[in-house]
Every structure is written in C-alpha cells, then in structure tokens.
Amino acid sequence: MALIFIRTAVIFVTLLFIMRLMGKSQIGEMQPFEFVITLLIAELACIPMADTSIPLLYGVIAIVAIFVLHQIVWLLDLWVKPMKSVICGSPSIVINRNGIVERELRKNNLDVSDLIESMRAAGYFSLDDVYYGLYEANGSFSALENPDKSTSSLSLTLIESGTADNKNLKKSGVTREKLDEFLKKQNAKLKQVIVLTVSPEGRVYFQKKGEKYKILKLEVNGEW
C-alpha cells in the first residue's frame, strides 16, 4: 500500500512539473498536437502507478520523452511557418458576407446545427448576427459581429441541409404546404436549401446552395 502511494506521489510530482513546463492551461486552448500529448502523458502515468512490476523509472523516462517531443514540435511550429498549418491546422471561415460556407463545414466534419449551436454559445441567435464566423485551429468559435444586429428572439430551423424539420414546422405553425409554396416562390427545391430559419416575428433567414442568403418574411402561428 505504502509503495503504491509513494509511486503515485512521484508520478504526480513529475506530471505537475512537466505540465508546468509545457505552459498551456485549459484543454479548450490546446492545439491538436498538445491535446494528443496530454492524453499520452495521462496514459503513461497510469501504467507505473497501477503496476508495481514496472520500474518507476520507466514511467518517468517515458513522460520526459513525451515532453521532449512536445518541445521539438513546438519549435517546428514556431520556426518553420509552413509547419504551423500542418501541425496545428488553420482557421476555417464558415460564415462570410454571402452566408454559410457549406464546404468549410463539411471539411471540419460539422453541419449547420453544430454551427448554430456554436453561435448560440457565443451569444448570437440568428445566422445574420455576424459578418464572419470561423472555427479556430483549436476548435473554438470566433465571430465578427454585424453592427446592424437586431435579433431579439430565438429562431427555429425549419430546413437544414435539404431536410425539413417536422417538429419545428409544427412548433412554428408552418404547414408543409405553406413551406412548399414559400420554396416555390424562391425557385428552390427542398434539397437545394442549405438552411431556412424563422423567428417568432416571421423573419426568415434563407440560403440556397450556390447563392447569397436572403432575409424574407413568412407567416407563423406558433409561439416559442
């Protein structure tokens, strides 16, 4: 029992020292390679703590080796500029003046609902509340706010990536016939629509594939 306690204490002190040297604080601020290294260090630390048949020195050396590799990658990132995008990735602009950039969302394995969720977390409840929205290399969402932002309510997504949301249609009081009629006026088929959201006031954000988004009106009967 005492041996396990001592081994755990040694690994803990080693990890604390190494993590302080690495410098980063929150996981949300880590670059991808730093997150991978953190996971590796955690796994390496568990082995000598749990298995007393493994020399403690092996665990310490493995952790120090990971730290050395971290420093090498960090120096490459700092000194060789092309390596930065290879190692850490680069920001992806997912919203511009024309609306949602669907290609960039797909490249990051995201969909429109993921984007809307990120925007809500950042305090934006309508897709046109920002001029530009981007995902940083570490996965965080950043936005350049639209100075004309005037959203005062939560919009419902009626169409996302060519698929109608029947639950939200019912909640908004928009029938499928009314939706089809709306799409017909916009010369669009359901599968061509990237996104269509509507506010309780009937304000519509509509974007068709290959076109700039539009702000339109649609009569709604629901309350949310």
C-alpha positions as CSV (number, residue, x, y, z in Angstrom):
1,M,0.0,0.0,0.0
2,A,2.8,2.4,1.0
3,L,4.7,1.5,-2.1
4,I,1.8,2.4,-4.4
5,F,1.3,5.7,-2.5
6,I,4.9,6.6,-3.0
7,R,5.0,5.7,-6.7
8,T,1.8,7.7,-7.3
9,A,3.3,10.7,-5.5
10,V,6.4,10.5,-7.6
11,I,4.4,10.3,-10.8
12,F,2.2,13.2,-9.6
13,V,5.1,15.5,-8.9
14,T,6.7,14.6,-12.3
15,L,3.5,15.3,-14.2
16,L,2.9,18.5,-12.3
17,F,6.5,19.7,-13.2
18,I,6.1,18.6,-16.9
19,M,2.7,20.2,-17.4
20,R,4.0,23.5,-15.9
21,L,6.9,23.4,-18.4
22,M,4.5,22.8,-21.2
23,G,2.8,26.1,-20.3
24,K,-0.7,25.5,-21.6
25,S,-3.7,25.8,-19.2
26,Q,-7.1,24.9,-20.4
27,I,-7.8,22.0,-22.8
28,G,-10.0,24.3,-24.9
29,E,-6.9,26.4,-25.6
30,M,-4.8,23.5,-26.7
31,Q,-3.7,22.8,-30.3
32,P,-4.4,19.3,-31.6
33,F,-0.9,18.0,-31.0
34,E,-0.9,19.3,-27.5
35,F,-4.1,17.5,-26.7
36,V,-2.7,14.3,-28.1
37,I,0.4,14.7,-26.0
38,T,-1.7,15.3,-22.9
39,L,-3.7,12.1,-23.5
40,L,-0.4,10.1,-24.0
41,I,1.1,11.5,-20.8
42,A,-2.1,10.6,-18.8
43,E,-1.9,7.0,-20.2
44,L,1.8,6.7,-19.5
45,A,1.3,7.9,-15.9
46,C,-1.3,5.3,-15.1
47,I,0.8,2.3,-16.0
48,P,3.6,2.6,-13.4
49,M,1.1,3.7,-10.8
50,A,-1.1,0.7,-11.2
51,D,1.5,-2.0,-12.0
52,T,4.3,-2.3,-9.3
53,S,6.1,-4.8,-11.5
54,I,7.1,-2.0,-13.9
55,P,10.1,0.0,-12.7
56,L,9.0,3.5,-11.7
57,L,11.9,5.0,-13.7
58,Y,10.4,3.7,-16.9
59,G,7.3,5.7,-16.4
60,V,9.3,8.9,-15.6
61,I,11.5,8.5,-18.6
62,A,8.5,7.9,-20.9
63,I,6.8,11.1,-19.6
64,V,10.0,13.1,-20.0
65,A,10.4,11.7,-23.6
66,I,6.9,12.9,-24.4
67,F,7.8,16.4,-23.1
68,V,11.0,16.5,-25.3
69,L,8.9,15.5,-28.3
70,H,6.4,18.3,-27.4
71,Q,9.2,20.8,-27.3
72,I,10.5,19.7,-30.7
73,V,7.1,20.0,-32.3
74,W,6.6,23.4,-30.6
75,L,9.9,24.7,-32.0
76,L,9.0,23.4,-35.5
77,D,5.7,25.2,-35.1
78,L,7.5,28.4,-34.0
79,W,10.4,28.5,-36.5
80,V,9.0,26.8,-39.7
81,K,5.9,28.7,-40.7
82,P,4.5,26.2,-43.2
83,M,4.7,23.5,-40.5
84,K,2.2,25.5,-38.3
85,S,-0.8,24.7,-40.6
86,V,0.4,21.1,-40.9
87,I,0.8,20.5,-37.2
88,C,-1.9,22.7,-35.8
89,G,-4.3,23.2,-38.7
90,S,-5.7,26.6,-39.8
91,P,-8.9,28.6,-39.1
92,S,-11.9,27.8,-41.2
93,I,-14.3,30.6,-42.3
94,V,-17.7,29.0,-42.0
95,I,-19.8,32.2,-42.4
96,N,-19.0,35.1,-44.7
97,R,-20.9,38.0,-46.3
98,N,-22.8,35.6,-48.5
99,G,-23.9,33.3,-45.7
100,I,-22.9,29.8,-44.6
101,V,-19.8,28.2,-46.3
102,E,-21.0,24.6,-46.5
103,R,-17.8,23.4,-47.9
104,E,-15.8,24.5,-44.9
105,L,-18.4,22.9,-42.5
106,R,-18.0,19.6,-44.3
107,K,-14.2,19.9,-44.2
108,N,-14.4,20.1,-40.4
109,N,-17.0,17.3,-40.0
110,L,-19.6,19.8,-38.9
111,D,-23.1,20.5,-40.0
112,V,-25.4,23.6,-39.8
113,S,-26.9,22.6,-36.4
114,D,-23.3,22.4,-35.0
115,L,-22.7,25.9,-36.3
116,I,-25.9,27.3,-34.9
117,E,-25.1,25.7,-31.5
118,S,-21.7,27.3,-31.5
119,M,-23.2,30.7,-32.4
120,R,-25.7,30.4,-29.6
121,A,-22.9,29.6,-27.1
122,A,-21.2,32.8,-28.4
123,G,-24.3,34.9,-27.9
124,Y,-25.6,35.0,-31.4
125,F,-29.1,33.7,-32.1
126,S,-29.5,34.5,-35.8
127,L,-27.2,33.5,-38.6
128,D,-27.0,37.1,-39.9
129,D,-25.9,38.4,-36.5
130,V,-22.3,38.0,-37.7
131,Y,-20.5,39.2,-40.8
132,Y,-17.8,36.5,-40.4
133,G,-17.7,33.3,-38.3
134,L,-14.8,31.0,-38.1
135,Y,-13.6,27.9,-36.2
136,E,-10.1,28.4,-34.9
137,A,-7.4,25.7,-35.2
138,N,-8.2,24.7,-31.5
139,G,-11.9,24.3,-32.3
140,S,-13.2,27.4,-30.6
141,F,-15.7,29.7,-32.5
142,S,-14.9,33.3,-33.2
143,A,-17.1,35.9,-34.9
144,L,-17.1,39.4,-36.3
145,E,-20.4,40.8,-35.2
146,N,-22.8,42.5,-37.6
147,P,-23.2,46.1,-36.4
148,D,-26.8,46.1,-37.5
149,K,-27.6,43.0,-35.3
150,S,-31.1,43.4,-34.1
151,T,-32.1,39.9,-33.1
152,S,-34.4,39.8,-30.0
153,S,-35.8,36.2,-30.2
154,L,-34.8,32.7,-30.9
155,S,-35.2,31.3,-34.4
156,L,-36.3,27.8,-35.3
157,T,-34.6,25.8,-38.0
158,L,-37.2,24.6,-40.5
159,I,-34.8,23.3,-43.1
160,E,-31.2,22.1,-42.7
161,S,-29.1,20.7,-45.5
162,G,-32.1,19.9,-47.7
163,T,-34.1,18.2,-44.9
164,A,-37.3,19.7,-43.3
165,D,-37.6,19.5,-39.5
166,N,-41.2,18.4,-39.0
167,K,-41.0,19.1,-35.2
168,N,-40.0,22.7,-35.8
169,L,-42.6,23.1,-38.6
170,K,-45.3,22.1,-36.2
171,K,-44.0,24.3,-33.4
172,S,-43.9,27.3,-35.7
173,G,-47.3,26.6,-37.2
174,V,-45.9,26.4,-40.7
175,T,-47.6,23.6,-42.7
176,R,-45.7,21.6,-45.2
177,E,-48.0,23.1,-47.9
178,K,-47.0,26.6,-46.8
179,L,-43.4,25.7,-46.8
180,D,-43.6,24.2,-50.3
181,E,-45.3,27.4,-51.5
182,F,-42.6,29.5,-49.9
183,L,-39.9,27.5,-51.6
184,K,-41.7,27.7,-55.0
185,K,-41.7,31.5,-54.8
186,Q,-37.9,31.4,-54.2
187,N,-37.5,29.0,-57.1
188,A,-35.9,26.4,-54.9
189,K,-36.4,22.7,-54.2
190,L,-36.1,21.3,-50.7
191,K,-32.8,19.6,-51.4
192,Q,-31.2,22.8,-52.7
193,V,-31.7,24.6,-49.4
194,I,-28.7,24.9,-47.0
195,V,-30.8,26.4,-44.2
196,L,-34.1,28.1,-43.5
197,T,-34.7,29.6,-40.1
198,V,-37.7,31.6,-38.9
199,S,-38.2,33.8,-35.8
200,P,-41.5,34.3,-33.9
201,E,-42.0,37.5,-35.8
202,G,-41.8,35.7,-39.1
203,R,-38.3,36.9,-40.0
204,V,-36.7,34.2,-42.3
205,Y,-33.1,33.5,-42.9
206,F,-33.0,31.6,-46.2
207,Q,-30.0,30.3,-48.1
208,K,-30.0,28.3,-51.3
209,K,-26.9,26.3,-52.4
210,G,-24.6,28.5,-54.6
211,E,-26.4,31.7,-53.6
212,K,-26.2,34.5,-51.1
213,Y,-28.6,34.3,-48.1
214,K,-31.8,36.3,-48.1
215,I,-33.8,37.9,-45.3
216,L,-37.5,37.2,-46.0
217,K,-40.9,37.1,-44.3
218,L,-43.1,34.1,-43.5
219,E,-46.4,34.0,-41.6
220,V,-46.1,31.9,-38.5
221,N,-48.7,30.8,-35.9
222,G,-46.7,29.1,-33.2
223,E,-45.2,30.6,-30.1
224,W,-41.8,29.7,-28.7
